[in-house]
Amino acid sequence: MALKRLAERKGRERRGSERADARLSMRVEAGATAGAARIVTESQNISASGVYCHASHYLAPLSKVQLTIILPRVPGGATNVQELLKCDGIVVRCEQRANERSGTPYELACMFTALEPTARRRLEEFVTWRNLQALRAALSSSTPTRRVAARSTVRAAARRSAPASEKNGARAPLKATTATATAKKPAGAASVKSVKTAARGSARSGAGRARG
């Protein structure tokens, strides 16, 4: 019963801890009652509360285990060398992997039950650094694609909206203005021509009278 309460409490802590995807060499050692003496594998993800990995043997939930994990060097961290993290843990989940025929057919999740404060800070430091690295990689690969997609969307929207604006707002007034100018031009030209013709006629009549 005490182990069950401990598992529930640690489960809540695990869900509240930041987790990072990381492939770290590790070893799980269990007693004879757990069904396996030693499992050598690598983690799939890890947090300051627990670790998830693939296992070669089934371990019963609530089994006590001893965990050994190799933490790599974190640039700019408290230490500049890889560390060997050792702690006690408890199995919270062990399930068969679907359609898996490799040497590690089980999904194994363990939570830490006795982790020194220094080791916890070291784990938190590693998880933060690992997630930052993953975030930078995701941004560098996805940002250009998103920018291209955004530009394409803007261009497509501009093409869809341009014909309507030209027909309804730009070209119609231009055609009307041109038509008006064309309609007015012949009338104005005819008036000027009539005035010039009348002036020439008057000049001829005056010259004729002068000769007579």
C-alpha positions as CSV (number, residue, x, y, z in Angstrom):
1,M,0.0,0.0,0.0
2,A,2.8,2.3,0.8
3,L,4.5,1.6,-2.5
4,K,1.2,2.4,-4.3
5,R,0.9,5.7,-2.6
6,L,4.5,6.4,-3.4
7,A,3.9,5.5,-7.1
8,E,0.8,7.9,-7.2
9,R,2.8,10.7,-5.6
10,K,5.8,10.2,-7.9
11,G,3.5,9.9,-10.9
12,R,2.1,13.4,-10.2
13,E,5.7,14.7,-9.9
14,R,6.7,13.0,-13.1
15,R,3.8,14.6,-15.0
16,G,4.8,18.0,-13.7
17,S,8.5,17.7,-14.6
18,E,10.0,18.9,-17.9
19,R,10.9,15.9,-20.1
20,A,13.4,15.7,-22.9
21,D,13.8,13.1,-25.7
22,A,17.3,11.7,-25.3
23,R,19.2,8.5,-26.1
24,L,21.3,7.8,-23.1
25,S,23.1,4.6,-22.2
26,M,21.7,3.1,-19.1
27,R,21.4,0.0,-17.0
28,V,18.4,-1.3,-15.0
29,E,19.2,-3.8,-12.2
30,A,16.4,-5.6,-10.5
31,G,16.0,-8.4,-7.9
32,A,15.1,-12.0,-8.6
33,T,11.4,-11.3,-7.9
34,A,11.2,-8.8,-10.7
35,G,12.1,-11.5,-13.3
36,A,15.5,-10.1,-14.5
37,A,18.8,-9.4,-13.0
38,R,20.1,-6.7,-15.4
39,I,18.9,-4.8,-18.4
40,V,21.3,-2.8,-20.5
41,T,19.5,-0.4,-22.8
42,E,19.2,3.3,-23.6
43,S,16.6,5.9,-22.6
44,Q,14.0,7.3,-24.9
45,N,13.2,10.3,-22.8
46,I,14.1,11.5,-19.3
47,S,13.2,14.0,-16.7
48,A,14.2,14.9,-13.2
49,S,11.5,12.5,-11.9
50,G,11.9,9.4,-14.1
51,V,13.1,7.7,-17.3
52,Y,11.4,5.8,-20.1
53,C,13.2,3.2,-22.1
54,H,12.9,-0.1,-24.1
55,A,13.6,-3.2,-22.1
56,S,14.6,-6.8,-23.0
57,H,12.7,-8.3,-20.1
58,Y,9.3,-7.7,-18.4
59,L,9.5,-6.1,-15.0
60,A,6.4,-6.1,-12.8
61,P,5.0,-2.7,-11.8
62,L,6.0,-1.4,-8.4
63,S,9.2,-3.5,-8.6
64,K,12.3,-1.8,-7.0
65,V,15.2,-1.2,-9.4
66,Q,18.6,0.4,-9.3
67,L,19.3,2.7,-12.2
68,T,22.6,3.8,-13.7
69,I,22.5,6.5,-16.4
70,I,25.3,8.1,-18.3
71,L,24.7,11.9,-18.6
72,P,26.7,13.6,-21.3
73,R,28.6,16.9,-20.9
74,V,26.4,20.0,-21.1
75,P,28.2,23.0,-22.7
76,G,28.4,25.8,-20.2
77,G,27.0,23.6,-17.4
78,A,28.2,23.1,-13.9
79,T,30.5,20.2,-15.0
80,N,32.4,19.8,-18.3
81,V,32.5,16.0,-18.2
82,Q,30.0,13.2,-18.6
83,E,28.6,11.8,-15.3
84,L,27.5,8.4,-14.1
85,L,24.2,9.0,-12.3
86,K,23.1,6.2,-10.0
87,C,19.8,6.1,-8.0
88,D,17.0,3.9,-6.8
89,G,13.8,3.7,-8.7
90,I,10.5,1.9,-9.0
91,V,8.7,0.5,-12.1
92,V,5.5,2.3,-12.9
93,R,4.8,0.8,-16.3
94,C,6.0,-2.2,-18.4
95,E,4.1,-3.1,-21.5
96,Q,4.6,-5.1,-24.6
97,R,5.4,-3.1,-27.7
98,A,3.0,-3.7,-30.5
99,N,4.4,-5.8,-33.4
100,E,7.9,-5.5,-32.0
101,R,10.3,-8.4,-32.6
102,S,13.6,-6.7,-31.6
103,G,15.7,-7.5,-28.5
104,T,13.8,-4.9,-26.5
105,P,10.1,-5.7,-26.9
106,Y,8.9,-3.9,-23.7
107,E,8.2,-0.3,-22.9
108,L,9.6,0.4,-19.4
109,A,8.9,3.5,-17.4
110,C,10.7,4.0,-14.0
111,M,10.6,6.9,-11.6
112,F,13.3,7.9,-9.3
113,T,12.7,7.3,-5.6
114,A,16.1,8.3,-4.1
115,L,17.7,11.1,-6.2
116,E,20.3,13.3,-4.6
117,P,19.6,17.1,-4.9
118,T,22.8,17.6,-6.8
119,A,21.9,14.8,-9.3
120,R,18.4,16.3,-9.7
121,R,19.9,19.7,-10.5
122,R,22.2,18.0,-13.0
123,L,19.3,16.2,-14.6
124,E,17.2,19.4,-14.8
125,E,20.1,21.2,-16.4
126,F,20.5,18.5,-19.0
127,V,16.8,18.4,-19.8
128,T,16.7,22.2,-20.3
129,W,19.7,22.1,-22.5
130,R,18.4,19.2,-24.6
131,N,15.1,20.8,-25.1
132,L,16.7,24.1,-26.2
133,Q,18.8,22.2,-28.7
134,A,15.7,20.5,-30.1
135,L,13.8,23.8,-30.2
136,R,16.6,25.5,-32.2
137,A,16.7,22.6,-34.6
138,A,13.0,22.7,-35.1
139,L,12.9,26.5,-35.7
140,S,15.8,26.5,-38.2
141,S,14.1,23.8,-40.3
142,S,10.5,25.0,-40.1
143,T,10.7,28.8,-40.2
144,P,11.7,29.1,-43.9
145,T,8.9,26.7,-44.9
146,R,6.4,28.7,-43.0
147,R,7.7,32.0,-44.5
148,V,7.3,30.6,-48.1
149,A,3.9,29.3,-47.3
150,A,2.9,32.7,-45.9
151,R,4.2,34.5,-49.0
152,S,2.3,32.1,-51.3
153,T,-0.9,32.7,-49.4
154,V,-0.5,36.5,-49.6
155,R,0.2,36.3,-53.4
156,A,-2.8,34.1,-54.0
157,A,-5.1,36.4,-52.0
158,A,-3.8,39.4,-54.0
159,R,-4.4,37.6,-57.3
160,R,-8.0,36.7,-56.2
161,S,-8.8,40.2,-55.1
162,A,-7.1,42.2,-58.0
163,P,-9.6,41.4,-60.9
164,A,-12.7,42.5,-58.8
165,S,-11.0,45.8,-57.8
166,E,-10.0,46.5,-61.4
167,K,-13.4,45.9,-62.8
168,N,-15.4,47.6,-60.1
169,G,-13.1,50.4,-59.0
170,A,-10.3,51.2,-61.5
171,R,-11.1,50.4,-65.0
172,A,-14.8,51.5,-65.1
173,P,-14.1,55.1,-64.3
174,L,-11.2,55.2,-66.7
175,K,-13.4,53.9,-69.5
176,A,-16.1,56.4,-68.6
177,T,-13.7,59.3,-68.7
178,T,-12.3,58.2,-72.0
179,A,-15.8,57.9,-73.5
180,T,-16.7,61.4,-72.3
181,A,-13.6,62.9,-73.7
182,T,-14.2,61.1,-77.0
183,A,-17.8,62.3,-77.1
184,K,-16.9,65.9,-76.4
185,K,-13.9,66.2,-78.8
186,P,-15.8,66.0,-82.1
187,A,-18.3,68.7,-81.0
188,G,-15.5,71.1,-79.9
189,A,-13.5,70.4,-83.1
190,A,-16.6,71.1,-85.3
191,S,-17.2,74.5,-83.6
192,V,-13.6,75.6,-84.1
193,K,-13.8,74.5,-87.8
194,S,-17.0,76.4,-88.3
195,V,-15.6,79.6,-86.9
196,K,-12.5,79.4,-89.1
197,T,-14.6,78.7,-92.2
198,A,-16.9,81.7,-91.5
199,A,-13.8,83.9,-91.0
200,R,-12.3,82.9,-94.3
201,G,-15.7,83.5,-96.0
202,S,-16.0,87.0,-94.5
203,A,-12.5,87.8,-95.7
204,R,-13.2,86.8,-99.3
205,S,-16.5,88.8,-99.3
206,G,-14.7,91.9,-98.1
207,A,-12.0,91.5,-100.7
208,G,-14.6,91.2,-103.4
209,R,-16.4,94.3,-102.4
210,A,-13.1,96.2,-102.4
211,R,-12.3,95.2,-106.0
212,G,-15.8,96.1,-107.2
